[in-house]
């Protein structure tokens, strides 16, 4: 038995609040996970630049987002379920309707994206701003400031930062675990200090 179109629309209206609530919860969790990764990246970039991340707003915001994720609680099973849900959320029907020309949709307009705003700030920090108050900067400004130290564009900076991070890891791995024969003995471990 076929469902009449009017009944189908009515059922869709009734189900929509449940669908929206589920989608919003999934998108909120995924967004928080992305924020954690972004804030950890900014902390790493600040460490490469020899800036204490604790002197900025990033660690505080990172702890807030981590606390919000811990309140869920965020498990690997939930992450897999969220990824599967977002993979099923297919919006290709919007493009199909647009190509068929059934509905009017205004042409896409140029909007500010995160990447374009970071790129704009990189250019500004490389040319105009020489000293930046990092303690009062937003996470986006801190990211752009760190990237501006390594290149004129995000792509240039990414390549240079990857090299800097690799060098930093190599320097840490190159440190010997045992003291060298010529190293002075630590004052706390000598026999006369004990």
Secondary structure by P-SEA (a helix, b strand, c coil): ccccaaaaaaaaaaaaaaaaaaaaaaaaaaaaaaaaaaaaaaaaaaaaacccccccaaaaaaaaaaaaaaaacccaaaaaaaaaaaaacccaaaaaaaaacccccccccccccaaaaaaaaaaaaaccccccccccccaaaaaaaaaaaccccaaaaaaaaaaaaaaaaaaaaacccccccccccccccccccc
